[in-house]
């Protein structure tokens, strides 16, 4: 009663403190207080704050509450205003304007489950996002969140699903993020967005949705579901190939890599290698991605020397960009060469690494350590001298003189610094 009274007086901080004193606060009361905070933020145009006020608490069951209806109406009115402001030409939104759509779209399904936004708004909003996304300067994480919000705001709308899954697929694959569990915790949402798009009309977008869902299921270790999806994949790819053979070949190669990862998770590294050979026959394949999965398969078979060979070959390839794949390959190649005492290989790798393996001074420390292990103390000292300014910032300036003089304590310190993860 105290919480309800304080909330009615709009004394939300006191109401929250009173709520915290309850041993088992009723979910309905907690949700109502969250709604009050979200509504106040939304009324001031602070939609990110409104989304934060709702938190992660699931909506308690029951009919629509007045504050929920108010929030949903505010989302609708603001989206309609944004579309109207762009005019019939649908001029693109700038980065901050585009990013501001995300929390609005996220709030609506939270307060209005089963009652999606009007269908006649889906087309204009997805068109506006499509025209803006490429040049808005959003990060991949921001773009992913926006596209997921569109998918969730119109869960049964074909155009919204089709126009969100295509860009989502490209964003995930552009930096090989589809091979990595989403660090923002969005992987279950990505899997669900892909599921909603499995039946879209456009055959290539449909194949993208199947591939994206397969990637997420493998990342989430939902292997039985992934196997079922793989079994139903061939006709999806065949239909896509009839529409656009070139695009489908690349999608098929991605599927082969994902099937290799699935085989690895199931303890079948020999099957994984076979899938990778199929992917390698596609001219558009990514050699670094294949190397990452192939060395994992070889290591799982106990073929450590072959695994290291693949890693060393991969890090010697010319790079047009740095991704988590290149950094992972470099880190694993370094560890493999160091543990086996392959110092000349380690030196060549570090010499060609640029800054992909971490901070520039860390590469310098590793190079100096490799040179010391080869008995080339003077060369190691010269490398450290080149990094003296960075070493000074880290309180390691004495290391230069210690290594030059062959001080055992300095050499131990260098080893500890160079071999830390």
C-alpha positions in Angstrom: 0.0 0.0 0.0 2.9 2.4 0.8 4.5 1.7 -2.6 1.2 2.2 -4.4 0.6 5.5 -2.6 4.1 6.8 -3.1 3.9 5.9 -6.8 0.5 7.6 -7.1 2.1 10.8 -5.7 4.9 10.4 -8.3 7.5 9.9 -5.6 9.2 7.2 -7.5 12.5 7.1 -5.7 10.7 6.7 -2.3 8.4 4.1 -3.9 11.4 2.1 -5.2 13.0 2.2 -1.8 9.8 1.0 -0.1 9.5 -1.8 -2.8 13.1 -2.9 -2.0 12.2 -3.4 1.6 9.5 -6.0 0.7 10.8 -9.6 1.0 8.9 -10.8 -2.1 7.6 -7.8 -4.0 4.6 -8.6 -6.3 5.7 -8.6 -9.9 2.7 -6.5 -10.9 3.6 -3.7 -8.4 7.3 -3.8 -9.6 6.2 -3.6 -13.2 3.8 -0.7 -12.5 6.6 1.3 -10.9 8.8 0.6 -13.9 6.1 1.7 -16.2 5.8 4.9 -14.4 9.5 5.7 -14.8 9.4 4.7 -18.4 6.4 6.9 -19.1 8.0 9.9 -17.5 11.2 9.4 -19.6 9.2 8.9 -22.8 7.1 12.0 -22.1 10.4 13.9 -22.0 11.6 12.3 -25.2 14.3 10.2 -23.5 13.5 6.8 -25.0 16.8 5.1 -24.1 16.0 6.0 -20.5 12.5 4.7 -20.9 13.8 1.4 -22.2 16.2 1.2 -19.2 13.4 1.9 -16.8 11.6 -1.2 -18.0 14.7 -3.2 -17.3 14.8 -7.0 -17.9 11.7 -7.8 -16.0 9.1 -9.8 -18.0 5.7 -8.2 -18.3 3.3 -9.8 -15.8 0.3 -11.4 -17.5 -3.0 -9.6 -17.7 -4.9 -7.1 -19.7 -3.3 -3.9 -21.0 -2.6 -1.4 -18.3 -3.3 2.3 -18.8 0.4 3.2 -18.6 1.2 0.5 -21.2 -1.4 1.9 -23.6 0.0 5.4 -23.0 3.5 4.3 -23.8 2.5 2.3 -26.9 0.5 5.3 -28.2 3.5 7.6 -27.7 5.7 5.2 -29.7 3.2 5.1 -32.5 2.8 8.9 -32.5 6.5 9.5 -32.6 7.2 7.1 -35.4 4.4 8.6 -37.4 5.9 12.0 -36.9 9.3 10.8 -38.0 7.9 9.4 -41.2 5.9 12.5 -41.9 8.9 14.8 -41.2 11.0 13.0 -43.9 8.4 13.8 -46.5 7.4 11.7 -49.6 11.1 11.4 -50.7 12.0 9.7 -47.4 15.2 11.7 -46.9 17.8 9.7 -44.9 18.2 10.1 -41.2 21.5 11.0 -39.7 23.3 8.7 -37.2 21.8 10.0 -33.9 18.3 10.3 -35.4 18.5 6.8 -36.7 19.9 5.4 -33.4 17.0 7.1 -31.6 14.5 4.9 -33.3 15.9 1.8 -31.6 14.7 2.3 -28.0 11.3 3.4 -29.3 10.9 0.3 -31.3 12.1 -1.8 -28.4 9.7 -0.3 -25.9 6.6 -1.1 -27.9 6.6 -5.0 -27.8 7.6 -4.8 -24.2 4.4 -2.9 -23.2 2.1 -4.2 -26.0 2.8 -7.9 -26.5 0.6 -9.5 -29.2 -0.4 -6.0 -30.4 2.3 -5.0 -32.9 2.6 -1.6 -34.5 0.3 -1.0 -37.5 1.3 -2.7 -40.7 1.0 0.5 -42.7 3.9 1.9 -40.8 6.2 -1.1 -41.4 7.0 -0.2 -45.0 7.9 3.5 -44.4 10.0 2.8 -41.3 12.0 -0.1 -42.9 12.5 2.0 -46.1 13.7 4.9 -44.0 16.1 2.7 -42.1 17.4 1.0 -45.3 18.1 4.4 -46.9 19.8 5.7 -43.8 21.8 2.7 -42.5 24.6 2.6 -44.9 25.7 6.2 -44.4 24.6 6.9 -40.8 27.9 5.8 -39.2 26.4 3.4 -36.7 28.6 0.7 -35.2 27.8 -2.9 -36.1 26.4 -3.4 -32.6 24.1 -0.4 -33.0 22.9 -1.5 -36.4 22.3 -5.0 -35.2 20.2 -3.7 -32.3 18.1 -1.5 -34.6 17.4 -4.3 -37.1 16.4 -6.6 -34.2 14.1 -4.0 -32.9 12.4 -3.7 -36.4 12.0 -7.5 -36.5 10.4 -7.6 -33.1 8.2 -4.6 -33.7 6.5 -6.2 -36.7 6.9 -10.0 -36.0 4.4 -11.1 -38.6 5.0 -8.5 -41.3 6.8 -10.0 -44.3 8.4 -6.8 -45.6 9.8 -5.9 -42.1 11.2 -9.4 -41.7 12.7 -9.5 -45.2 14.2 -6.0 -45.0 15.7 -6.5 -41.6 17.2 -10.0 -42.0 19.2 -9.1 -45.2 21.2 -6.2 -43.6 21.5 -8.2 -40.4 23.0 -11.1 -42.3 25.5 -8.8 -44.0 26.5 -7.0 -40.8 27.1 -10.3 -39.0 29.2 -11.7 -41.9 31.1 -8.6 -42.7 33.5 -9.1 -39.7 32.9 -12.8 -39.3 30.8 -12.0 -36.2 28.5 -14.9 -37.1 31.2 -17.2 -35.9 31.3 -15.6 -32.5 28.7 -15.5 -29.7 27.4 -12.0 -29.7 29.3 -10.1 -27.0 26.3 -7.8 -26.3 24.2 -10.8 -25.3 22.0 -10.5 -28.4 22.5 -14.0 -29.8 19.1 -15.4 -28.7 17.4 -12.4 -30.3 19.4 -12.9 -33.5 18.3 -16.5 -33.6 14.7 -15.6 -33.1 14.8 -12.8 -35.7 16.2 -15.3 -38.2 13.5 -17.8 -37.3 10.8 -15.2 -38.0 12.4 -14.6 -41.5 12.7 -18.3 -42.5 9.6 -18.0 -44.7 10.1 -14.6 -46.3 9.1 -14.4 -50.0 12.5 -13.3 -51.5 14.5 -16.6 -52.0 17.9 -15.1 -51.4 16.8 -13.3 -48.2 15.2 -16.5 -47.1 18.5 -18.3 -47.6 20.2 -15.6 -45.6 17.7 -16.1 -42.8 18.4 -19.9 -42.7 22.1 -19.3 -42.7 21.9 -16.7 -40.0 19.8 -18.9 -37.8 22.2 -21.8 -38.3 25.1 -19.6 -37.2 23.3 -18.5 -34.0 22.1 -22.0 -33.1 25.8 -23.3 -33.3 27.0 -20.3 -31.3 24.3 -21.1 -28.7 25.2 -24.8 -28.6 21.7 -25.7 -29.7 23.1 -28.5 -31.8 19.9 -30.7 -32.3 18.0 -27.7 -33.7 21.0 -26.8 -35.9 21.0 -30.4 -37.3 17.3 -30.2 -38.1 17.9 -26.9 -39.9 20.7 -28.4 -41.9 18.5 -31.3 -43.0 16.0 -28.8 -44.5 18.6 -26.4 -46.0 19.1 -27.9 -49.6 15.8 -26.8 -51.2 16.2 -23.4 -49.6 19.6 -22.9 -51.3 18.3 -24.4 -54.6 15.5 -21.8 -54.7 17.9 -19.0 -54.0 20.3 -20.2 -56.7 17.5 -20.0 -59.3 17.0 -16.3 -58.3 20.7 -15.3 -57.9 23.3 -18.0 -58.4 26.3 -15.9 -57.6 25.0 -14.7 -54.3 23.8 -18.2 -53.4 27.2 -19.7 -54.0 28.7 -17.4 -51.4 25.9 -18.2 -49.0 26.4 -21.9 -49.6 30.1 -21.6 -48.8 29.2 -19.9 -45.5 26.8 -22.7 -44.8 29.7 -25.2 -45.3 31.8 -23.4 -42.8 28.9 -23.4 -40.3 28.3 -27.1 -40.9 32.0 -27.6 -40.2 31.6 -25.8 -36.9 28.6 -27.8 -36.1 30.5 -31.0 -36.8 33.3 -29.8 -34.5 30.8 -29.1 -31.7 29.5 -32.7 -32.2 33.1 -34.1 -31.9 33.4 -34.9 -35.6 36.6 -33.1 -36.8 37.1 -35.3 -39.8 33.6 -34.3 -41.1 34.5 -30.7 -40.4 37.5 -30.9 -42.6 35.4 -32.3 -45.4 33.0 -29.4 -45.2 35.9 -26.9 -45.2 37.3 -28.4 -48.4 33.9 -27.8 -50.1 33.9 -24.2 -48.9 37.4 -23.7 -50.2 36.3 -24.5 -53.7 34.2 -21.4 -53.9 36.3 -18.5 -55.3 34.7 -16.0 -52.9 35.7 -17.9 -49.7 37.5 -16.1 -46.9 40.8 -17.9 -46.4 41.2 -16.5 -42.8 37.9 -17.8 -41.6 38.6 -21.2 -43.2 42.0 -21.2 -41.5 40.5 -20.5 -38.1 38.1 -23.4 -38.3 40.5 -25.7 -40.0 43.2 -25.3 -37.4 40.6 -26.0 -34.7 39.7 -29.3 -36.5 43.3 -30.3 -36.9 44.0 -29.6 -33.2 41.0 -31.7 -32.2 42.4 -34.6 -34.2 45.8 -34.2 -32.3 47.5 -32.9 -35.5 49.2 -30.0 -33.6 52.0 -29.5 -36.1 49.5 -29.2 -39.0 47.4 -26.9 -36.9 50.3 -24.6 -36.3 51.3 -24.7 -40.0 47.8 -23.5 -41.0 48.0 -20.7 -38.4 51.5 -19.5 -39.6 50.3 -19.5 -43.2 47.2 -17.5 -42.3 49.1 -14.8 -40.4 51.4 -14.4 -43.4 48.6 -13.5 -45.7 48.2 -9.8 -46.7 45.4 -8.1 -44.7 42.9 -5.5 -45.9 41.4 -5.1 -42.4 41.7 -6.2 -38.8 39.0 -8.3 -37.2 38.6 -10.6 -34.3 39.5 -13.4 -36.7 42.9 -11.9 -37.5 43.6 -11.2 -33.9 42.6 -14.7 -32.9 44.8 -16.3 -35.6 47.7 -14.2 -34.5 47.3 -15.0 -30.8 47.0 -18.7 -31.5 50.0 -18.7 -33.9 52.1 -16.9 -31.3 51.1 -19.4 -28.6 51.8 -22.4 -30.8 55.2 -21.1 -32.0 56.3 -20.2 -28.5 55.3 -23.4 -26.9 57.1 -25.4 -29.6 60.2 -23.2 -29.6 59.7 -22.3 -33.2 61.5 -18.9 -32.7 62.3 -18.2 -36.3 58.7 -18.7 -37.2 57.6 -16.5 -34.3 60.0 -13.8 -35.5 58.7 -13.8 -39.0 55.1 -13.7 -37.8 55.7 -10.8 -35.4 57.7 -8.9 -38.1 54.6 -9.0 -40.4 52.0 -8.5 -37.7 51.6 -4.7 -37.6 49.3 -4.0 -34.7 46.9 -6.9 -35.1 48.1 -8.9 -32.2 47.4 -6.3 -29.5 49.1 -3.1 -28.3 52.2 -2.1 -30.3 54.5 -2.3 -27.3 53.3 -5.8 -26.6 54.4 -6.9 -30.0 57.7 -5.2 -29.3 58.1 -7.1 -26.0 57.3 -10.3 -27.8 59.8 -9.6 -30.5 62.5 -8.8 -28.0 61.8 -12.0 -26.1 62.0 -14.1 -29.3 65.3 -12.5 -30.2 66.7 -13.2 -26.7 65.6 -16.8 -27.0 67.7 -17.0 -30.2 70.7 -15.5 -28.3 70.4 -12.1 -30.1 70.5 -9.9 -27.1 71.8 -6.8 -28.9 68.9 -7.0 -31.4 66.4 -7.4 -28.6 67.8 -4.3 -26.8 67.4 -2.3 -30.0 63.8 -3.4 -30.3 63.1 -2.3 -26.7 64.9 1.0 -27.3 62.4 1.7 -30.2 59.6 1.3 -27.7 61.2 3.2 -24.8 58.5 5.9 -24.7 55.7 3.3 -24.4 57.7 1.3 -21.8 58.2 4.5 -19.8 54.5 5.0 -19.6 54.1 1.5 -18.2 57.0 1.9 -15.7 59.2 -0.5 -17.6 62.0 1.8 -18.8 64.6 -0.1 -16.7 63.9 -3.2 -18.7 65.9 -1.8 -21.7 69.1 -1.5 -19.7 68.5 -4.8 -17.9 68.1 -6.8 -21.1 71.1 -5.1 -22.7 73.2 -6.1 -19.7 71.9 -9.6 -19.6 70.4 -9.2 -16.1 68.7 -12.5 -15.3 65.9 -10.6 -13.4 65.2 -8.4 -16.5 65.1 -11.4 -18.7 62.6 -13.1 -16.4 60.5 -10.0 -16.4 60.7 -9.8 -20.2 59.5 -13.5 -20.5 56.6 -12.9 -18.1 55.5 -9.8 -20.0 55.9 -11.4 -23.4 54.1 -14.6 -22.6 51.1 -13.2 -20.7 47.8 -13.6 -22.6 
